[in-house]
């Protein structure tokens, strides 16, 4: 009893009466009276406690995603799943710590057996974490590799010999034509389908956009596809004779240099399609950073709505991050995001108390006290978790090792990552990166780790 912070005193001559007083109906047996009456005691004893988060992720039957630090002595356990829904909305202004949180969530999600992570990054914020997990990092726009040699080349029409894949390719091409201001009529769709059918019988290396353009009879269609063919501004990305997307359990696609270009919608739509092929029921985390692009494009917005409604059945969770609630508030799919993302993590925003921004926060269910918490919270330190289970302000409390992996997003960091990766390769990147950050003591421990879960065991279950 004393170990639980209650003051207890052994009875001597009053032992019998004390025992009788513990029995129902013996209200007068124990003559040792407390110094206060029951009503005063009821006002003093703690009848509630701060929300510390779920003790386990019940959906995975595993520990929570991560532990956070709070002002009190009670830690915060963050689990993104509410029931079997793990979709999460992260909103915070630039420079508030959003990228660090995304990188940490990607790292921590790999604790679940047979898990896989797909991330659409911006600025290389998850690059170090991905390489440390022996994942594949793809520079879609060449913005961080300073050239096209190390960037990605895709072949969207490689599998059109399959009827279902051909149907998807037809819809994908229609979306491109619409963005190029081409009137899509039934005749246009017929031309596309006929050309795709003919191209499907060609060798795989010839199933390119250039090959499709040759088969099209309409000059207007050829002109619309020309920017996406070899020789056009986006041909390097979408008109390859072969593509090599890795098979690692962590796939990160860098979108800097791609966002804002005419090819962004087509490239990301194709990658989304490829990712869906790998959703086989394993625990999957799909991170979409700078999600305003998806909201600005009707095709993306429709696909995001579909993901939020259907990926739960495939054991996949979408982490959707954007800079402002107004991006979502003005979107046609705002109801789907609000209903499906049952966990929200809001970052500090000193402008939250301004009337116009306060109104947006209120439309998302925050009260005046919660808005005040966001306005007073410290950027790059505090995070506010909101869900139907509870609300809590917490810190990540990252160690030097975690900071080396999660906070490496500057241009200087990117140059150093490229140098270390070129020297060590993917398999040796973690050790070399820790040593480069003066954390050789941590690098020396990696070889002796005994608590690493095998991720390639086919019999493993989450």
N, C-alpha and C positions, 0 to 999 in steps of 0.2 A: 504493500500500500504506500509506504514512504517512497518507494522507487518511482511511483507515479505522481509525486509531488503533493500527496496528502499527508497531513500531520496526524500521526497516530500515537496513542499513549497506552502502554500495557496497564490493565486493571489489576488491582490487588484485592482489597476487602470488598470492593464493589463488583466483583466478577460475576457473581450469581445474578444480581439485579441487572447488570448490563446485558447478560445473556437473555434474561426474561424480557427485558425491554426490546430486544430484537424480534420477539415473536408478536404476531398480530394479536391485538386486543389487550396487550400489557402496556398500556400507555403511561402508567404511573409507577412501574416497577423500578425504573432507573432514575434515581434521584439526582444524578449528576446532570445539571442543566447546561445547555449550550449558552455561550455569552450573547447570542443574538437569536431572534425568533426566526421561524421558517420563512416568513415573507421577506425579511432582510437578506437571508441567505439566498433566496431565489434571485434577488437582484444582483448578487455578487458572483454567483457561479457562472462559468462560461457555458452558454447554451448553443453557441454557433462557432464556426471556425472558417477561415479563409478557404476558398476552393483550391485544392492542390492538384487538380487534374486526375484522370483515371489511373489506377494503379497498373493496369495492363491494357494493351490494345486487344479488346475482346474479339475483334474481327480476325486478327492474325493469331490470337492466343499466344501473344508474345509481349515483351516489355514495350513501354511507350516509345515513341520515336526519339525523344530527347528529353533531358532534364534541364530546366531553366533555373536561374537564380532570382530570388525575390528580395524585397526589403526586409521581411521577417526571416525567421529561422526555418520556415516551411518551404521546401523546394517546390517547383512547379513541374508537373509531368505533362508534356505536350504529346497528345495523340491526335492525329488528324481525322481519325475515323469516328463518326457518329453513327452507331449501328454498323452497317456495311458501306456507308457512303464516306469516301475520303476526299472528295473534292474540296479544295481550299482556295480562298481568295486572299491575296496579299496586296495591300494598297499602301503606298507611301511615296512621298515626294522624292525627287532625286537627291542622293546623298544622305538618305536617312538610314541606310543599312539593309536595304532590301536584298541586294546581291549576296551579301554575307550570309543572310538567313537561307537563301535558296541553295547556296553551296553547302551549307551545313546540313540542310534537309536531305540533299542528294547523298551526302556521305553517310548520314545516319540511316537512311532507308536501306542501305546495303546490309544492315544487320539482320534483315529478314531473309530467311532461307530461300534460295532460288529467285531472289528479287532482280529486277532490271529497272534501269533508269534511262529515260530519254529527255533531253533538255534542249530547248531552243534559247540560246544564251545571247547576250549582247554586251560586247566589250571585254570578253574573255574572263568574266568573273568566276566561271566554274571550270576554267581550263586546268588550273593546277589540281583541283580536286578530282577531275575526271582522269587525268593522267596518273595521279596517285592511286586510283582504283583500277589501273590498267585498262582504262576505257579508251574509246576512239573519239578523237576530237577533230571535227571537220570545219574548216574555214570556208564557208559557202561563198562569201563575197571577196575573199582575198584581202580583207581589210587589215588583218593582223599578220599575214604572212608576206605582205609587200610584194605581191606578184601572183601570177596564175599557176605557177608550177606546182605549188603545194596545196592549192585549193581544190575544190571538189568538181568533178564532172559527172553529170547524171545522164541516164538513158531511159527516159520514161516509157518508151514504146518497146522495150526489150521483150516483154512477155505478152504481147498482143495476140500471140497464137492461141491463148486461152480466151474463150468467149467473154467471160466475166471481166477479164482484164481489158479486153478490147472495148467493152461497154464503158468501163471507167475512163479509158483513154479518150473516148469520144466526148464524154461530158467535160473532161479536163480541157480538151482542145476548144470546145464551145465556150468555156469560160475565158480562155485566152482571146478568142475572137471578139467576144463581147467587150473585153477591156480595150481592144484595139478599135472599138466603135464600128464593128462589122455587124450588119443586121443579120441575125441568125434566123433563117427561114427553114421550113422543112426541106427545101432543095439543098440548102447548105449542109444540113445534117446528113442528108443522103450522100452528098459528095464526100463528106468526111468518112462516113461508114464504108463506102465503097473503096476509098483509098486505103483505109486501115485494113480492110479485108484482103486487099491485094498485097499490102506490105507484110501481112502476117506470114505469108508463105516464103518470104525472103530470109536469108541467113540472119542470125541475131545481130551481127555487126553492121548490117545494113538497115536495121529497124531504127532509123533516126528521124529527126524532124526534117532533115534535108531530104532523106529518102521519101518521106511522106509528101513533101512539097513538090517533088518531081512528079508524083502520081496525081496530084490535084489538077483539075482541068480549069479551075477558075483563077484568073490572074489576081482578083481581089483577095482570095484566100491565100495565095502565095505571098502577096505583098504583106498581108497581116502577120504571117508566120516568119517572114524574113528576119526580123530582129532576134528571133530565138534560134536561128540556124547559124551554122559556122560562117563567120564573116560578119555577123550582126553583133550588136553590143552584148547580147545575152547568150550567144551561141556556145561560148565556153562552158556555160553551166548546164545547158539542157540538150545539147546536140552531140553527146559523146558516142563513140562506137562501143564503149564498154564502161561500166561503172563498178566501183569497188567501195561499197559501204560495209564497214566492219561488222563482225558478228559478236563483239564483246557485249557484256551485260550492261555496260554504260556507254551510251552514245550521246555526244554533245555536238550540237550544230551551232556554230558561231554565225550570227546574222549581221554583224557589223560589216558594212560595205554592201550588204544586200538590202537591208531595210531602206525603203524610200526609192528603190529602183523599180523599173517596170517589170522586172523578173521576179520580184519578191513573192507575189501572190502565187504564181505558177510553181516556183521552186518549193515553197513551203507546203502547198497543197499536195504535191507529189510525195514529199517526205512524210506528211501525215498519212498518206495512203500506204506507204511502205511500212510505217510503224504499226499500223493496224494489222498487218499480216503477222506481226510477232506477238500480238496479244493473245496468248494461249492459256490464260488462266493463272499464270504466275503473278505474284505481287509486282505491280508495275506502277512506277511514278512517272508522270509526264509533266514536265515543267515548261511553261510558256512564259518567258520573261518579255517585258515590253508588249503586253497583250493589246495595246491600243491599235496595233496594226490589224489584228484579227477583227477588232470591232469596227474599224473603218472600211473593211471590205465585206460586201454582202455575202460572198461565197464563204469566207472565213467565219463570219458570224453564224451562218447557218450550220457550218461544220462544228463549231464550238458548241452550239446548242445541242447538236446530235451527240457529241462526246459526253456532255454533262448528263445526258439522259440515258446513254447506252453503255458507256465504258464501265459503269459499276458492275454490270453483269459479267464483265471480263476481268474482274478483280484489279481494275486500273483506277488510279486516282489522278485527277488533273489539278496541278498547282498553277493557278492563273494569277500573274503578277502584273500590276499596272501602277501608274504614278498618281492617278487621281480617281476618286469616286465619280467625278463628273464624266470620265470616259465611259463608265458603265451606265450612269444615269441617263445619258442621252442615247444609249444604244437600244435597238429594237429587241435585243435579247436580254435586256436587263432583268425581266421577271425570271428567266431561266437561270441566270447567274445567281440571283438572290435566293431562289428556292433550292438550287442544287448545291451551292457552296455553303454547307452547314457549319463549316469552320472558317472564321475570318481572322486574319492577323493584320491589325492596323498599326502603322508606324507613326511616330510622333509628327505632328504638323502644327507649328506655332500659329498658323493662320486658321486653325479649326474654329476659333471663337468669332471669326468674322461672320456677319449675318448671312451672306450668300453661301458660304461654305458650310456654316452650321446647318442651314436648311437641307443641304444634301446629306449630311451625316444623319440628320433626324429621319430622312426618308429611308435610310438603311437601318433604322431601328435603334439608334443610339440616343440615350437621354442626355440631359445637360451635364450631369456628373461625368459621364464617360467622355463627352466632348472636351470637358475641362481637363481630364486626365491626359488626353492626347495632346492638348495644347501645352501642357506643362511638362510632358515627358521629354527625356533627353534623346536627341537624334543620335543614331549609331550606337545606342546602348539599350534603349527600352523598346519593348514590343507589347502590344495589347492584344490578347487572344479573346475572341468573342465567339461563343457557341451557345446552343440551347442548354448545355450542361453547366455553364458558368462563364465567368469573365475574370481575367487576371492580367495584371501588368507584370512582365518578367524581363529578365536580362538573359543573354546567352552565356555570359561568364566564360568566354573562350580562353583556353590556355595558349601558350606560345605556339604549340604544335598546330592547334586548330586555326589560329590566326594565320600561320604560314600557308595553310591550304585554302582557307576561306576568304582571306582578305588580300589576295594577290590579283588585283584588277587594274593597277596603273600601267601606263605604257612602259615604265621601267621594269615592272614585274613581267610584262609580256615578253620583253626582249630577253630577260633572264630565263624565263621558262623555255623559250625557244632554244636558247643556248644549252641549257641543261638537258633538254630532251634530245637535242642533236647529239650530245655527248654520251648519254646513258641509254637512250631508247626508252620505250614504254615500261618494260619490265623493271628497269633499274631506276626509274625516275624518282620514286618516293624517297629512296635512300639518298640519292644525290641532291634532291631538293631540300631535304631536311638538313643535310650537311652544309649546303649553300647558305641556309638561313641560320647558321651557327647552332644547330640543334643536333649535333652529331651524337649526343647521348641518346636521343630518341631513335636515331637511325640504327644505332647499335642494338636496340631492343627488338627490332623487327624480326630478325632471324630467330629469336627465341620465343616468339609469341606462340602460346598454346591454346588460345581461346578463339582462333579464327575458324569460322564455320566454312566448310567446303561448299562452294557455290556450284559445283559441277556434278553433284551427286544426283543421279536421275531419280532415286527413290526418296529424295528429300521433299518435305512438304512444309509450307509456311505455317 
